[in-house]
Amino acid sequence: MTTDLSLASAVESLGGGRFRGVVPEGWQQGRGAFGGLVLALLLRAIERSEPDTARTTRTLTGDLCGPVLPGPLEIVVEVLRRGNNLSNLDARLSQNGEVQARASAVLSVPRISVSVPPRARPAAPDWDALVDIGMAPPMAPVFTAHFEYRPAAAMFAEPDGTRGWLLPRTPLARLDGPALIAMLDAWWPAIFAIEGRPRPVATVSFTAELLRPLASLRADLPLLHVGRVAAISEGFFVEFRELWQGEHLVAMNQQTFAILK
């Protein structure tokens, strides 16, 4: 079992847009791997398929079709279009001949800079003022043991969503796109705060925007997570999430969850 997020999301190129990966034991949320790791694997293969290193991930949109079980998997990446400055790629992850997840991404070189008033970071106690709550089974999914969680309020008691600091327990060499995708999905759903308790839910659709140059981010610093429920209808809910480092908004995420029971 690896505790390193970058190793857990590693893929090997087989040529022709095909990649091989392995979901290690210890990264599950229920039967399958937690969705953030699945999407990180897809993005890793997508980024490996783009030859221009100046083109970095701007957006990732994915669907989690079924549980990705610990063990080997295959990813097939298709380049939909490579323009002068922007690439569109699509990837499908399969196990035992069945597609269990898919994602599409936009990669681009930097474009025109526009000056706008910076948005203030949401208020939260500093990392050092809070304590690690030690997420781990049996009270939490298996994968949570790989992250340090320091919530700004008592667990499941935040009145208007979720807020707190997040950091991988095994230090990352660099904070790259796949790591950010995984960390956007690592916090518990904000609906738990509304109801004051956890309940079985599953992500079915995921959209992320990566908003800062990756070279400007420090892998040794925690990220502030902020989440809120935007809407609930017919057994599904939509949640908005943000990750901040310092005074900068690093990534945004919209997820659609299915309420299982």
Salt bridges, closest charged atoms under 4 A:
GLU12 OE1 - ARG20 NH2 2.93
GLU50 OE2 - ARG82 NH2 2.67
ASP52 OD2 - ARG55 NE 3.21
ASP63 OD2 - ARG102 NH1 3.14
GLU74 OE1 - ARG18 NH2 2.77
ASP90 OD1 - ARG102 NH2 3.04
ASP132 OD2 - ARG169 NH2 2.71
GLU148 OE2 - ARG150 NH2 2.72
ASP176 OD2 - ARG44 NH1 2.59
ASP176 OD2 - ARG174 NH1 3.75
GLU195 OE2 - ARG199 NH1 2.89
ASP220 OD2 - ARG218 NH2 2.74
GLU239 OE2 - ARG241 NE 2.73
GLU242 OE2 - ARG119 NH1 2.75
